[in-house]
Amino acid sequence: MSAPDLRPAPDEAESIWIKCTACQEILFRKEVERRLFVCSKCGAHLRLTVEQRLLTLVDRGSFTEHDADLRSTDPLHFVDRRPYDKRLTDAWKKTGRYDAVLCGVGLIAGRAVALGIFDFSFLGGSMGTVVGEKLTRIVEHAIRERMPVVFFAASGGARMQEGVLSLMQMAKVNMALGCLREEGLPYLSVMTDPTTGGVAASLGLIGDLNIAEPQALIGFAGPRVIEQTIREKLPPGFQRSEFLLEHGMVDIVVERKDLRRVIGQVLDLLCDERTVERRKPVASGQ
């Protein structure tokens, strides 16, 4: 498959300003892009599109997408405020992809890595049958080709419109990652803002190394839901990366500018060169 188009969407290209979602400061877009979408005023790590994430992560021109044509159906004919098939169509028009994860192989510091990158702008990055299938397939590809796996989570959790079929993906992806571990191949989980629900409860927190971006919201139920349930005020910073690091839920918090370097260094330590080769990506045979 051909490499994805990394050009910004038209509405992004037309605006020279961007507002920080944390401090509400109006920022010059070129400066924000230069800082990898980190606010120069408050240091907040703004949410990235999949294309922006790739540009900050992989060696230029090295990414090959897998299973780009897989698309969700509407097995339950689900209708809430709008029919599910209408939501899928609108999300496709908005993002240019058929579901909430981009999977493929790219080079990070010269090493072939199987990647899964969630797209929060597609139905909140929710995990349905297609997301689960694509993640499982890329893990299976990594096992065949003897390469490590890195997932970047940005998700509200399981996709309610697919019911129990969505919940099944949690076990399905975790089983694939279990096979990866049995093969002695590393899996790094990078949790970005937000990583919640079934994604946090499954693939998000079971990496050989669990990495988080600064101030990312990470947890199962959101803080407002918890406060309304227990009728108590939560401690400051609850469910943020630094809080989870302090309490042992994540292993390291890494600023975006350092992520590529840290991932490369960790993979150098974890990968046995006898079984995990440093080589160019192998295109999907599907």
Summary of the structure (lengths in Angstrom):
residues: 286
radius of gyration: 18.4
end to end distance: 9.4
largest distance: 54.6
contacts: 951
relative contact order: 0.13
helix: 39%
strand: 20%
